[in-house]
Amino acid sequence: MTMNNLFKKIKTAGNKKILYLPHAIRQMSRPDRMISPEEVRNVIEQGKIIEDYPDDQRGHSCLMFRYSIAGRPVHVVCAPKEDYLAIITAYIPSMEEWEENYTKRKRT
């Protein structure tokens, strides 16, 4: 599947329903993050797919990135399903793990 087709599937699924998995809720609710559902929606509607996981055990998923309206970087891992978009996790990427633009992992 091309990135463009995957992005369309994400938007279509997200327009039907967004389901936040328990891990995503825990990560979004951490006091040092406090990521809002609006920030997640902003990433899935206008963000960029930076990693593709076609063989994920939860089904085809991907990592998306976008700066929030407040200017902070946000990563969202999501998986489009037939009737909804599963939000697997959402977090603020660390400079220790990511290059300056938060779209490439640093090599270890």
Backbone bond lengths (Angstrom), bond angles and torsions (degrees), N, CA, C in turn:
res aa  C-N    CA-C-N  psi(-1)  N-CA   C-N-CA  omega(-1)  CA-C   N-CA-C  phi
1 M - - - 1.457 - - 1.529 108.48 -
2 T 1.304 116.77 134.07 1.460 120.17 178.73 1.523 109.68 -74.39
3 M 1.325 116.23 160.12 1.469 121.23 178.35 1.523 110.16 -60.90
4 N 1.315 116.69 -38.31 1.462 120.43 -179.81 1.534 110.80 -63.27
5 N 1.340 116.61 -43.42 1.468 120.43 178.00 1.531 111.16 -65.78
6 L 1.326 116.86 -39.59 1.454 120.85 178.25 1.523 110.11 -63.71
7 F 1.328 116.97 -43.04 1.465 121.00 179.19 1.532 110.26 -61.31
8 K 1.323 116.96 -40.33 1.474 120.48 177.99 1.530 110.75 -64.42
9 K 1.333 117.10 -41.60 1.465 120.81 178.05 1.531 110.72 -62.16
10 I 1.322 116.46 -40.12 1.469 121.34 178.94 1.523 110.14 -62.73
11 K 1.320 116.72 -48.13 1.468 120.18 -179.21 1.529 111.27 -63.91
12 T 1.328 117.50 -42.07 1.471 121.16 179.80 1.526 110.29 -63.04
13 A 1.323 116.78 -47.60 1.468 120.98 179.87 1.535 110.56 -63.94
14 G 1.329 116.89 -41.93 1.465 121.32 -179.99 1.513 113.19 -65.18
15 N 1.325 116.44 -30.07 1.465 119.99 177.51 1.526 111.80 -72.95
16 K 1.333 117.29 -22.84 1.473 121.04 177.70 1.529 109.94 -79.16
17 K 1.341 115.40 -55.83 1.461 120.41 -177.73 1.523 108.22 -167.94
18 I 1.323 116.85 145.36 1.463 121.81 174.45 1.518 107.42 -113.98
19 L 1.331 116.23 124.90 1.455 122.22 179.63 1.532 108.04 -113.48
20 Y 1.327 115.61 118.85 1.464 121.16 178.64 1.522 108.56 -90.87
21 L 1.325 117.03 116.01 1.457 121.03 177.76 1.534 109.24 -71.61
22 P 1.340 117.60 156.29 1.473 120.19 -176.04 1.527 114.16 -52.37
23 H 1.327 117.39 -40.25 1.479 119.88 179.01 1.525 110.67 -60.82
24 A 1.324 117.33 -41.68 1.468 120.86 179.75 1.527 110.38 -63.01
25 I 1.316 117.07 -43.38 1.468 120.32 -179.98 1.523 110.50 -62.19
26 R 1.335 116.98 -43.62 1.477 120.04 178.20 1.522 111.19 -61.39
27 Q 1.336 116.89 -45.45 1.466 120.15 -178.09 1.533 111.93 -67.24
28 M 1.321 116.40 -41.17 1.470 120.54 -178.90 1.522 111.68 -67.89
29 S 1.336 116.89 -27.54 1.463 121.75 -175.52 1.522 114.20 -90.19
30 R 1.307 117.65 -3.01 1.461 119.53 179.25 1.522 109.61 -61.18
31 P 1.341 117.49 135.82 1.474 120.51 -176.55 1.531 114.19 -55.76
32 D 1.331 117.22 -30.73 1.469 119.71 -179.30 1.526 112.11 -82.35
33 R 1.337 117.79 -1.61 1.462 121.24 -179.38 1.521 112.03 -120.44
34 M 1.335 116.43 -61.80 1.465 122.30 -178.77 1.526 111.45 46.53
35 I 1.322 115.68 63.23 1.462 122.11 179.80 1.525 108.45 -88.22
36 S 1.303 116.63 125.75 1.465 121.09 -176.75 1.533 111.28 -85.59
37 P 1.335 116.28 157.03 1.470 119.32 174.11 1.532 111.72 -58.80
38 E 1.329 117.62 -30.60 1.468 120.96 177.67 1.522 110.74 -65.30
39 E 1.334 116.79 -38.86 1.466 119.90 177.65 1.521 110.29 -65.46
40 V 1.328 117.32 -41.20 1.462 120.91 178.05 1.528 109.74 -62.62
41 R 1.327 117.05 -46.11 1.471 120.66 179.62 1.534 110.13 -60.03
42 N 1.316 117.87 -40.15 1.460 122.27 178.29 1.532 110.44 -59.74
43 V 1.325 116.91 -42.16 1.469 120.77 179.10 1.522 110.40 -65.19
44 I 1.337 117.71 -46.90 1.466 119.08 -175.30 1.522 112.71 -73.66
45 E 1.324 117.73 -24.03 1.469 119.62 179.20 1.525 112.90 -88.07
46 Q 1.336 117.31 -33.27 1.462 119.40 -173.00 1.519 114.19 -128.10
47 G 1.334 116.05 1.00 1.458 119.56 -176.47 1.516 113.77 -78.70
48 K 1.301 113.47 -172.52 1.464 122.04 -177.20 1.530 108.15 -122.84
49 I 1.324 116.48 136.35 1.465 120.77 174.52 1.522 107.15 -77.49
50 I 1.349 116.15 121.75 1.465 118.84 -177.85 1.525 112.45 -111.07
51 E 1.336 118.21 -19.27 1.458 121.76 173.77 1.524 108.32 -144.05
52 D 1.315 115.59 141.52 1.460 121.99 -178.08 1.522 107.89 -116.30
53 Y 1.333 117.00 132.99 1.457 122.01 -179.64 1.539 109.27 -122.97
54 P 1.333 118.26 73.79 1.468 120.83 -176.17 1.525 113.81 -65.30
55 D 1.332 118.13 -23.42 1.460 121.46 -176.26 1.527 113.27 -106.12
56 D 1.321 117.50 19.22 1.466 121.92 -179.63 1.529 109.61 -60.29
57 Q 1.328 116.63 139.53 1.469 121.40 -179.26 1.528 112.32 -61.78
58 R 1.327 118.31 -22.93 1.468 121.96 178.62 1.522 111.65 -88.18
59 G 1.299 116.94 3.16 1.461 122.24 -175.09 1.518 109.36 105.23
60 H 1.307 116.65 166.41 1.465 122.20 -178.64 1.524 109.67 -50.81
61 S 1.318 116.05 123.41 1.462 121.06 179.29 1.518 109.11 -138.57
62 C 1.317 115.07 174.77 1.461 119.41 179.27 1.526 110.11 -155.76
63 L 1.325 114.48 163.96 1.455 122.74 175.28 1.522 107.64 -104.57
64 M 1.339 115.23 127.44 1.467 120.70 179.84 1.526 109.65 -116.53
65 F 1.325 115.56 154.66 1.464 121.76 -179.04 1.517 110.79 -137.02
66 R 1.320 114.47 144.62 1.463 122.02 170.24 1.520 107.41 -166.38
67 Y 1.329 114.93 149.39 1.463 119.14 171.01 1.520 107.84 -77.53
68 S 1.328 116.44 138.29 1.464 120.75 178.65 1.522 109.44 -73.06
69 I 1.315 115.82 170.86 1.462 120.80 177.48 1.523 110.11 -59.15
70 A 1.352 116.25 -32.46 1.464 121.35 178.45 1.531 112.14 -76.39
71 G 1.348 117.10 -6.78 1.456 120.74 176.63 1.510 115.38 93.76
72 R 1.317 118.48 6.37 1.464 118.94 178.71 1.529 110.02 -96.69
73 P 1.337 117.07 148.11 1.469 120.10 -179.70 1.525 110.11 -73.78
74 V 1.331 116.90 140.70 1.457 121.72 177.64 1.527 108.64 -133.70
75 H 1.329 115.83 131.83 1.463 123.03 173.67 1.523 108.11 -108.41
76 V 1.331 116.52 138.05 1.467 122.65 176.56 1.527 107.95 -132.09
77 V 1.336 115.89 128.67 1.461 121.01 172.13 1.523 106.08 -102.01
78 C 1.332 116.14 123.74 1.457 120.50 -176.66 1.519 110.71 -138.26
79 A 1.337 114.28 159.87 1.469 121.54 -179.97 1.519 108.62 -136.41
80 P 1.336 117.85 114.11 1.462 119.27 178.25 1.528 111.20 -73.83
81 K 1.318 115.33 132.09 1.457 122.82 175.98 1.523 107.61 -116.28
82 E 1.319 116.80 176.49 1.460 120.98 -178.26 1.528 112.39 -61.39
83 D 1.338 116.58 -43.01 1.464 120.50 -173.25 1.522 115.01 -111.80
84 Y 1.327 117.65 -1.45 1.462 120.10 -177.80 1.526 110.49 -163.61
85 L 1.338 114.85 169.12 1.459 121.59 173.39 1.518 107.21 -110.16
86 A 1.331 117.05 119.33 1.463 121.67 178.75 1.524 108.88 -85.49
87 I 1.328 115.88 124.31 1.462 121.40 173.55 1.523 105.95 -94.64
88 I 1.315 115.96 109.25 1.463 122.46 -175.95 1.520 110.21 -79.40
89 T 1.322 116.73 -44.52 1.461 121.15 175.36 1.523 109.33 -160.85
90 A 1.319 114.70 163.44 1.468 122.33 174.81 1.524 106.51 -147.40
91 Y 1.314 116.28 137.40 1.465 119.24 -177.54 1.525 110.80 -157.09
92 I 1.327 114.30 166.80 1.464 121.64 174.61 1.529 105.54 -94.71
93 P 1.332 118.10 116.93 1.474 119.66 -177.32 1.520 112.26 -66.84
94 S 1.313 114.22 148.68 1.461 122.13 -178.75 1.528 110.81 -95.76
95 M 1.319 115.73 141.20 1.479 120.55 176.57 1.532 111.21 -65.20
96 E 1.341 117.49 -21.58 1.460 119.96 178.15 1.524 111.78 -70.17
97 E 1.335 116.94 -27.52 1.459 121.01 -176.91 1.521 114.17 -103.73
98 W 1.326 117.55 -19.43 1.459 121.74 -172.32 1.517 111.39 -124.48
99 E 1.327 115.44 148.84 1.464 121.34 173.67 1.527 108.69 -64.15
100 E 1.313 116.92 170.32 1.464 122.41 -175.04 1.521 114.61 -52.60
101 N 1.304 117.99 -35.01 1.464 119.77 -177.38 1.533 112.67 -89.67
102 Y 1.340 117.97 4.88 1.467 124.83 176.84 1.528 114.31 61.05
103 T 1.323 117.75 18.51 1.455 120.06 -179.26 1.529 113.35 -112.64
104 K 1.329 118.29 -5.01 1.457 121.85 178.39 1.519 109.37 -135.08
105 R 1.324 114.38 131.79 1.465 119.03 177.38 1.529 109.76 -69.10
106 K 1.320 115.83 143.46 1.459 119.71 173.98 1.518 107.97 -72.91
107 R 1.299 115.92 144.93 1.467 120.42 177.79 1.519 108.40 -80.02
108 T 1.318 114.62 139.88 1.469 118.63 -179.04 1.498 111.87 -102.43
